[in-house]
């Protein structure tokens, strides 16, 4: 029996390797928003107009950190770990792009 369903889940979870200066990257599980091919294209077209925090808030709905996911906490993450925003956004784009390769 096939395990693939035609309606994708509205969210998915995956680890993002957050760069930590002087240490190995630390995995943090994020809950990301699923998007259809059309929604993904629209999102990518608007991504360049967003700052890091707005981009993360547009793609994620939560994380495994003890702090509640929200604007203030995402700002703190981006401020404390300079490479975090890039890691989060690239992981999201890669996950959806990889998913699109199967289509």
N, C-alpha and C positions, 0 to 999 in steps of 0.2 A: 504494500500500500504506500502511496506517495506521501512524503512528509511535508511537501511544499504546498502552501495554500496560495491562492491567487490574490487574496487581500493581505497585504503586508501588515505587520503589527504597527500600531501607532508609535511605539517606542521600542528601543533596544538598548541593551547594556553592553559596554565594552570597557576594557582598561585603557587608560591614557598614561603613557610614560612621561611623568612630569620631571623635567630636568632640575636637578638640585645641585647648585654649585659645590664643587669639591667632593661630591658623592655620586653614586650611580643613580640614574633616573628612578623615581619611585612610582609604582603603579597606583593609580586612583581610578576606581570604577565610576564611570559616568553613565547616566541614563540620557540617551539622546532621542530626539524626535525623528520619527521615520518620515520620509518624503517620497512622493511618487517622482517619476522621471521629470514631469512637467514642473512640479513644485521645486525639485532640486535645481533645475535650470534657472528658475526665477530667483531662488535664493542665491545661487552663485552670482547671478547678474547684479544683485544688490549688495553682496558681501563687501565689495571694495568701498562702499559708502559708509560702512559701519566701523565703529571703533571696536577694540578687542572685547570689551565687556558686553556691548550690545550683541556682537556676533555670538559669543558664548551663550548669552541668554536666549538668543534666537534658535540655537541648536540643541540645548540641553534642558532637562527638566529636573535634574538632581544629580547627586554624587554620594559617595560613601563616606565622606568626611563628617566629623562630628558637628561642624558648623552647618546650620541650615543653608541650603542653596538659595541664593538671592543676590541682588545687585551688590550689596555691601560686601558680602563674602567673596563674590567673583572679583570685585575690585581689589580686595585684599590679596587673593591668590595671584592676580596679575602683577600686583605691585611687589609682592614678596619673591615671586619666582618669574623672572623676566621672560623665560622661554615657555611658560605655561600656556599662554594664550595660543601661541603657534602650535604647540603640541596638541591641544584640545581641538582646535579647528582643523588641523591636518588629519588627525585621527578620524574625525567625523567625515570629512570629505573622502578620505580613503575608504572608509567603511561603506559609504553609499556608492562610491564609484566602483568598488570591487563587487558590490551587490549588483550594480548595473551591468557589469561584464557578463553576467550569466543570462541577461535578457536577450 
